[in-house]
Amino acid sequence: MPWDPVTSGVLREIGLGLDWAALRQRAIANNLANVDTPGYKREDVAFPEALRRAQAGGGRPLALAVTAPGHLTPPAEEGWVVVRDTGTTLRNDGNNVDIEAEAAELAKNALYYNALVSRAAGYLASLRYVISEGRR
């Protein structure tokens, strides 16, 4: 069986991490958009739960059986768990979004996303180097 560098474990795992970071970006952006909404509770994506599901599903959370070429596979984010923090209240109107904490989480998530993109680029550059040096 030939080795496929695109579907190998490295890029697949990086893709899962990028999917998680993209979903988390949307959750944080949603929190920031609702910072003044009375009663709104902040959302986040649980990483340990997402990782456990991804590993249990062989790389795709809640993977469905594909038995024919026409079957569609669900997007990776369908298996991620979005958690709503209902246990805390930051203001009198019931909202629990702390804009400074959300901004810090947004920056942390951007660093994580950029690190994964950099790692994927490095992996692909290594593959390109191996392929081009083999021809010389």
Salt bridges, closest charged atoms under 4 A:
GLU43 OE2 - ARG84 NH2 2.44
ASP44 OD1 - ARG24 NE 2.67
ASP44 OD2 - ARG42 NH2 3.89
GLU49 OE2 - ARG52 NH2 2.52
GLU49 OE2 - ARG53 NE 2.96
GLU77 OE1 - ARG26 NH2 2.26
ASP93 OD2 - ARG91 NH2 2.92
GLU102 OE2 - ARG42 NE 2.54
GLU105 OE1 - ARG24 NH2 2.46
GLU105 OE2 - LYS108 NZ 3.35
GLU133 OE2 - ARG136 NH1 3.39
